[in-house]
C-alpha cells in the first residue's frame, strides 16, 4: 500500500510554532539594535563630535549594507540552508557589535555598523523566506504579524535598555548588549528551527552584488552630503549620475541573465510590486521619524537617555497593538481597506506632530506618537503579508530578499532625505550671529553641537535659537512624511489588489521535519 504525506500536512506540523519562536528571537535582535542606536546618537554625537551628516552615516552604514546584501543572502540561504545561513548572520552581527563597542571614532563606528549590516542582511530575508514553507496561507498573516511584533518589541526595549546603559556606562555598551541577545537567537535557531533549502536556486552573482552596493552607496552618499556641499556641487552631481548608471547596469545585467539573482519577473506580479512599494513608503516615513524623534526628546526637551526611551513607548505600543490587530481586521475588511486606513492614520499623526513646539507638553507628543504607531502597524503588516503571499515556494528566498531590499532602500532614503531636509532647515534657521567663525560653523552642524557651544560660552540665546531651529526642521520632516503617507494611502486604495496566488510549480522547499510528497512507504 502506498502512503503519501501531503504538503498541507507538513505545513500543519505543530513544531511550526516553535520554529516561529526561533525566528522571533532572531528578529528581536535586529529590532532591538535599531532603536538603541537612535537613542545613543545624541550622546555619541556629543562625545565623538559627530555632525548631523556623520550621525546619518552611523545610521545609514548599516542600512546600506543591509539592503545591498539581502538579495545574495536570500540566495545563499536557498542553496545552503536557511537555518545555517541565518545562524551565520547572527554570528557576523555579533562580531560587528563587539567591534562597535571598542570603536573610539566616527569612522570606526561606521565600519562596525557596516559589519552589523552584513549580519542583518543574512538574518532578515531568511526569517521571512521560511514562512511560506512553514505556514499555510490562512496562518501566514499571524506569522508575519508575530515577526513584525518581534521587530516592534525590540523598538521600545532598545531605547529603554539603551537609555539605562547610557546613564550608567559608556556609549559602547549599547553595542555590547547585543552579545546576550545574539546568544539567545542562535540557541533558539539551533534547537527550534528546522532546515529549509532550495538547491536549484541561482548562484550569487558577485558583479550584480557589487553594482547593487555601489549604486545604492553612491545615491545615499550624495543625498547625505548634498546639504553641506550644495546640490549643484560637481561631486554630488557626479554621484547621482554614477548611481543611475550603476543601477541601470544592474538591471540590464539581470535581464540578460538566464538565472538572475535579482528576479525582476517578480516585479511583474502586480500584487507583489504594489504591496512591496507600499511597505517601502511606510518604512520611508517611519525611518525618518525615528531619526528626528530622539534628538527632539533628548537634546531639545532635555531628557536623559533612559527618559528618552520611555517617552518613545507610545509609538511602540501603538505599533504592537496594530501588528496584532491587523490579523483580525484583514479578514473582515480586506487588506486594501486596512492598509489605506493605516496610511491615513499615519498621515494624520505626522501632520499633527508637525504642530509640536518647544513648549508643547509631552501629552501632545504622546498622542501623535501613539497614532503614528497604530498607522504603521496597520499598513506595513498586511502589505508584507500580501507581498509574501504572491511568491511561489521555490522563490521564497530570492523573493523575500527582493522585498526586504526594496524596503530597506526606503529606510535608507528616509534617513538620508529626511535627515538632509532636517539638517538644511536647521542650519538655515539657527542664529549664529555674533559667534566666531569656528563656533558658528560648529553650532550649525547639529542641535547637539549648538548646545555644547552655548554651554561653553554661556550663551542661552544660542540654545533657544538652536531648539527653535530644530523644531522648524522637524516640523518640515513631519509635513513631508504626512504628505507621503497620504499619497501612498490614495494609491493603495486605487491600485492595491487582493492577495495574488502563486501559480508557478512548487518544488520541495519545505523544512526537514516531514517526508516530501514523493516519499513512498510500503
C-alpha positions in Angstrom: 0.0 0.0 0.0 1.3 3.4 -0.9 1.1 6.3 1.6 1.8 9.9 0.6 2.4 12.7 3.1 0.7 15.8 1.8 2.2 19.3 1.6 -0.6 20.7 3.8 0.0 18.1 6.5 3.7 19.1 6.6 2.7 22.7 6.9 0.4 21.8 9.8 3.2 20.2 11.8 2.8 21.5 15.4 6.5 22.3 15.6 6.0 25.2 13.2 5.1 27.5 16.1 8.3 26.6 18.0 10.1 27.4 14.7 8.4 30.7 14.6 9.7 31.3 18.1 13.2 30.9 16.9 12.6 33.4 14.1 11.1 35.9 16.6 14.2 35.6 18.7 16.4 36.4 15.7 14.4 39.4 14.6 14.2 40.7 18.1 18.0 41.2 18.0 17.6 43.4 14.9 14.7 45.4 16.2 16.4 45.9 19.5 19.6 47.2 17.9 17.8 49.7 15.5 16.4 52.0 18.2 19.1 51.5 20.8 21.4 53.3 18.3 18.9 56.1 17.7 18.8 56.9 21.4 22.6 56.7 21.6 23.2 59.1 18.7 22.9 62.3 20.7 25.3 61.0 23.3 27.7 59.7 20.7 27.5 63.0 18.8 28.5 64.9 21.9 31.4 62.6 22.8 32.7 61.9 19.3 32.0 65.4 17.9 29.7 64.0 15.2 27.8 66.3 12.9 24.3 65.6 11.7 25.8 64.2 8.4 28.1 61.9 10.4 25.2 60.8 12.6 23.3 59.9 9.4 26.2 57.8 8.3 26.3 56.0 11.6 22.7 55.1 11.0 22.8 54.5 7.2 26.0 52.5 7.0 24.1 49.6 8.5 21.1 50.1 6.3 23.0 50.5 3.0 25.0 47.2 3.5 21.8 45.6 4.8 19.9 46.5 1.6 22.7 45.7 -0.8 23.4 42.2 0.6 19.9 40.9 1.2 19.4 39.5 -2.3 22.6 37.4 -2.3 21.8 36.5 1.3 18.4 35.1 0.4 20.0 33.0 -2.4 22.8 31.7 -0.1 20.0 30.5 2.3 18.1 28.9 -0.5 21.2 27.0 -1.7 23.0 26.1 1.5 20.2 26.0 4.1 18.3 28.9 5.6 18.9 28.0 9.2 22.6 27.6 8.6 23.0 31.0 6.9 20.7 32.7 9.5 22.9 31.4 12.3 26.0 32.6 10.4 24.3 36.0 10.1 23.8 36.3 13.8 27.5 35.4 14.3 28.6 38.2 11.9 26.2 40.6 13.7 27.9 39.7 17.0 31.4 40.4 15.6 30.2 43.9 14.4 28.7 44.6 17.8 31.9 43.8 19.6 33.9 45.9 17.1 31.4 48.8 17.7 31.8 48.6 21.5 35.6 49.0 21.1 35.4 51.8 18.5 36.8 55.2 19.5 35.9 57.4 16.5 33.2 58.1 14.0 34.9 56.2 11.2 35.2 53.0 13.3 31.6 53.2 14.4 30.5 53.5 10.8 32.7 50.5 9.9 31.2 48.5 12.8 27.7 49.3 11.7 28.6 48.1 8.2 29.7 44.8 9.5 26.5 44.5 11.5 24.6 45.3 8.3 26.2 42.2 6.7 24.9 40.1 9.6 21.4 41.7 9.5 21.2 41.0 5.7 21.8 37.3 6.4 19.1 37.2 9.1 16.1 39.3 7.9 15.2 37.8 4.4 15.8 34.3 5.5 13.5 34.7 8.5 10.8 35.7 6.1 11.7 33.1 3.5 11.0 30.3 6.0 7.3 31.4 6.5 5.8 30.1 3.2 7.4 26.7 3.9 6.1 26.5 7.5 2.6 28.1 7.3 -0.4 27.7 5.0 -1.9 31.0 3.7 -4.6 31.0 6.5 -1.9 31.2 9.2 0.7 33.3 7.4 -0.8 36.6 8.4 -0.5 35.6 12.1 3.1 34.5 11.4 4.0 37.8 9.7 2.3 39.7 12.5 4.4 37.8 15.0 7.6 38.6 13.2 6.6 42.2 12.9 5.7 42.3 16.5 9.1 40.9 17.3 10.8 43.7 15.5 8.4 46.1 17.1 9.0 44.7 20.5 12.7 45.4 20.1 11.9 49.0 19.3 10.7 50.0 22.8 13.1 47.7 24.5 16.1 49.3 22.7 15.5 52.9 23.9 14.7 51.8 27.5 17.7 49.4 27.9 19.9 51.7 25.9 18.9 54.7 27.9 19.7 52.9 31.1 23.1 51.8 29.8 24.0 55.3 28.6 23.1 56.7 32.0 25.4 54.2 33.8 28.1 53.2 31.3 30.0 54.4 28.2 28.2 54.6 24.9 29.9 51.4 23.6 27.7 49.4 26.0 24.8 49.8 23.6 26.7 47.6 21.2 28.0 45.1 23.8 24.4 44.4 25.0 23.8 42.6 21.7 26.1 39.7 22.8 23.5 38.0 25.1 20.7 38.9 22.6 22.6 37.1 19.8 23.3 34.1 22.0 19.6 33.7 22.7 18.8 34.0 18.9 21.5 31.4 18.0 20.3 28.9 20.6 16.7 29.3 19.5 17.6 28.6 15.9 19.8 25.6 16.7 17.2 23.8 18.8 13.9 25.0 17.4 14.2 25.9 13.7 14.1 23.2 11.0 16.3 23.4 8.0 14.9 24.5 4.6 16.6 25.0 1.3 16.2 25.1 -2.5 19.4 23.7 -4.1 18.1 24.8 -7.5 18.3 28.5 -6.6 20.6 30.7 -8.8 24.2 31.2 -7.8 25.2 34.5 -6.1 26.4 37.0 -8.8 29.3 39.0 -7.3 29.1 41.6 -10.1 25.4 42.2 -9.5 26.1 42.4 -5.8 28.8 45.0 -6.3 26.6 47.0 -8.6 23.8 47.0 -6.0 26.1 48.1 -3.2 27.9 50.7 -5.1 24.8 52.2 -6.8 22.9 52.4 -3.5 26.0 53.7 -1.7 26.6 56.5 -4.2 22.9 57.6 -4.0 22.9 57.7 -0.2 26.3 59.5 0.0 25.1 62.1 -2.4 21.8 62.7 -0.5 23.6 63.0 2.9 26.4 65.2 1.7 24.4 67.5 -0.6 23.2 69.9 2.2 26.8 70.6 3.2 28.4 70.7 -0.3 25.5 72.0 -2.3 23.2 70.1 -4.6 25.0 71.6 -7.6 28.5 70.5 -6.4 30.3 68.5 -9.1 30.9 65.6 -6.7 27.2 65.4 -5.8 26.1 65.6 -9.4 28.6 63.0 -10.4 27.5 60.7 -7.6 23.9 60.9 -8.7 24.8 60.2 -12.3 27.0 57.3 -11.2 24.2 55.9 -9.1 21.8 56.0 -12.1 24.4 54.3 -14.3 25.2 51.6 -11.8 21.6 50.7 -11.1 20.8 50.7 -14.9 23.8 48.4 -15.4 22.4 46.1 -12.7 19.0 45.9 -14.3 20.5 45.3 -17.8 22.8 42.5 -16.4 19.9 40.8 -14.6 17.5 41.0 -17.5 20.1 39.3 -19.8 20.9 36.6 -17.2 19.4 33.1 -17.8 19.1 32.7 -14.0 19.2 36.2 -12.5 20.0 37.0 -8.9 17.6 39.9 -9.0 14.4 38.3 -10.1 12.8 41.2 -11.9 10.0 39.0 -13.1 8.6 39.1 -9.6 8.0 42.8 -10.1 5.7 41.8 -12.9 3.4 40.4 -10.3 1.1 43.3 -9.6 0.3 42.2 -6.1 4.0 41.8 -5.2 5.1 45.0 -6.7 2.3 47.3 -5.2 2.4 45.7 -1.8 6.2 46.0 -1.7 6.1 49.6 -2.7 3.5 50.3 0.0 5.6 48.7 2.7 8.7 50.6 1.4 6.9 54.0 1.6 5.7 53.2 5.1 9.3 52.4 6.1 10.5 55.7 4.5 8.2 57.6 6.8 9.0 55.5 9.9 12.8 55.7 9.5 12.7 59.5 9.1 10.5 59.8 12.2 12.8 57.5 14.2 15.8 59.6 13.2 14.4 63.0 14.3 12.5 61.9 17.4 15.3 61.0 19.8 17.1 64.3 19.2 13.9 66.2 20.0 13.2 64.3 23.2 16.8 64.3 24.4 18.5 67.5 23.0 15.5 69.9 22.9 13.5 68.7 25.8 16.5 67.8 27.9 15.5 64.2 28.9 18.3 61.8 29.7 18.8 58.7 27.5 16.6 56.5 29.7 13.8 59.1 29.8 14.0 59.4 26.0 13.5 55.7 25.7 10.5 55.7 28.0 8.9 58.6 26.1 9.1 56.7 22.8 6.9 53.9 24.2 3.6 55.3 23.0 4.6 54.8 19.4 5.9 51.3 20.0 2.8 50.4 21.9 0.6 51.6 19.1 2.7 49.6 16.7 2.4 46.4 18.7 -1.3 46.7 19.1 -1.8 47.3 15.4 0.5 44.5 14.4 -1.6 42.1 16.4 -4.9 43.7 15.3 -4.1 43.6 11.6 -4.6 39.8 11.6 -8.2 40.2 12.8 -9.1 43.2 10.7 -7.8 42.0 7.3 -10.2 39.0 7.0 -13.1 41.3 8.0 -12.4 44.4 5.9 -9.8 43.3 3.3 -6.1 44.2 3.1 -6.7 47.1 0.8 -9.0 48.9 3.3 -6.8 48.2 6.3 -3.6 49.3 4.6 -5.3 52.5 3.3 -6.8 53.3 6.7 -3.4 52.7 8.4 -1.7 55.1 6.0 -4.4 57.8 6.6 -3.8 57.4 10.4 -0.1 57.7 9.8 -0.5 60.9 7.7 -2.8 62.4 10.4 -0.3 61.6 13.1 2.6 63.1 11.2 0.7 66.3 10.3 -0.5 66.6 13.9 3.1 66.1 15.1 4.3 68.9 12.8 2.4 71.3 15.1 4.7 70.4 18.0 6.6 73.3 19.5 9.4 73.6 22.1 6.8 74.4 24.8 4.3 71.7 23.8 3.5 69.3 26.7 4.6 65.7 26.4 0.9 64.6 26.4 0.5 66.1 23.0 3.6 64.3 21.7 2.4 61.0 23.2 -0.9 61.4 21.4 0.5 61.7 17.9 3.2 59.1 18.6 0.5 56.6 19.6 -1.4 57.3 16.4 1.8 57.0 14.3 2.5 53.6 15.8 -1.1 52.4 15.0 -0.9 53.7 11.5 2.5 52.0 10.8 1.3 48.6 12.2 -2.0 48.6 10.3 -0.3 49.4 7.0 3.0 47.5 6.9 1.9 44.1 8.3 -0.8 43.4 5.7 1.3 44.9 2.9 4.2 42.5 3.7 1.9 39.5 4.1 0.2 40.2 0.7 3.6 40.5 -0.9 4.8 37.2 0.5 1.6 35.6 -0.5 2.3 36.1 -4.1 5.6 34.3 -4.0 5.9 30.7 -5.3 7.6 28.5 -2.7 10.8 27.8 -4.7 11.4 31.6 -4.9 10.7 32.4 -1.3 14.4 33.3 -0.5 15.0 35.5 -3.6 11.5 37.0 -3.4 11.7 37.9 0.3 15.2 39.1 -0.3 13.9 41.4 -3.1 11.0 42.6 -0.8 13.4 43.4 2.1 16.0 45.0 -0.3 13.4 47.4 -1.7 12.0 48.1 1.8 15.5 48.8 3.2 16.2 51.1 0.3 13.2 53.0 1.5 14.6 53.1 5.0 18.0 54.3 3.9 16.4 57.0 1.7 14.1 58.0 4.6 17.1 58.6 6.9 19.1 60.3 4.1 16.5 62.5 2.5 14.5 63.5 5.6 17.7 63.8 7.7 19.1 66.1 5.0 15.9 68.1 5.0 16.3 68.5 8.7 20.0 69.4 8.5 19.3 72.0 5.8 16.4 73.6 7.6 18.2 73.7 10.9 21.4 75.2 9.5 19.3 77.9 7.7 17.3 78.8 10.8 19.7 78.8 13.7 21.0 82.2 14.6 24.8 82.2 14.9 25.3 86.0 14.6 27.9 87.3 16.9 29.8 84.0 17.1 33.3 83.4 16.0 33.6 81.7 12.6 34.6 78.3 14.1 32.0 78.4 16.8 29.3 79.4 14.2 30.2 76.5 11.9 30.1 74.0 14.8 26.7 75.3 16.0 25.3 74.9 12.5 26.3 71.2 12.4 23.6 70.0 14.8 21.4 71.0 17.7 23.7 68.9 20.0 26.8 70.8 18.8 25.0 74.1 19.3 24.1 73.2 22.9 27.8 72.4 23.6 28.9 75.7 22.1 26.3 77.6 24.1 27.3 75.9 27.3 31.0 76.6 26.7 30.4 80.3 26.0 27.4 80.8 28.3 25.0 81.9 25.6 21.4 81.0 26.5 20.1 82.7 23.4 22.0 80.3 21.2 20.4 77.3 23.0 16.9 78.8 22.4 17.7 79.5 18.7 19.0 76.0 18.2 15.9 74.4 19.8 13.6 76.6 17.7 15.6 75.8 14.5 15.4 72.1 15.2 11.7 72.2 15.8 11.3 74.0 12.5 13.2 71.3 10.7 11.4 68.5 12.5 8.1 70.1 11.5 9.1 70.1 7.9 10.1 66.5 8.1 6.8 65.5 9.6 4.8 67.5 7.0 6.7 65.8 4.1 6.1 62.4 5.9 2.4 63.2 6.2 2.0 64.1 2.6 3.9 61.0 1.5 1.6 58.8 3.7 -1.5 60.5 2.2 -0.3 60.0 -1.4 0.5 56.3 -0.6 -2.9 55.8 1.0 -4.6 57.1 -2.1 -2.5 54.9 -4.4 -3.2 51.9 -2.2 -6.9 52.5 -2.2 -6.9 52.8 -6.0 -4.4 50.2 -7.1 -3.8 47.5 -4.5 -5.3 44.1 -5.5 -6.2 41.3 -3.2 -3.6 38.6 -2.4 -2.3 37.1 -5.7 -1.9 33.3 -5.6 1.3 31.9 -6.8 0.8 29.9 -10.0 4.3 28.6 -10.5 5.2 25.0 -9.9 6.2 24.3 -6.3 9.2 22.2 -5.8 10.1 20.9 -2.4 11.5 23.6 -0.2 9.8 22.5 3.0 11.5 22.0 6.3 13.3 18.8 7.0 10.5 17.8 9.5 8.3 15.7 7.4 8.7 13.4 4.3 8.3 15.1 1.0 5.2 14.4 -1.1 7.0 11.9 -3.3 8.1 9.9 -0.3 6.7 6.4 -0.8 6.5 3.9 2.0 5.4 0.3 1.5 
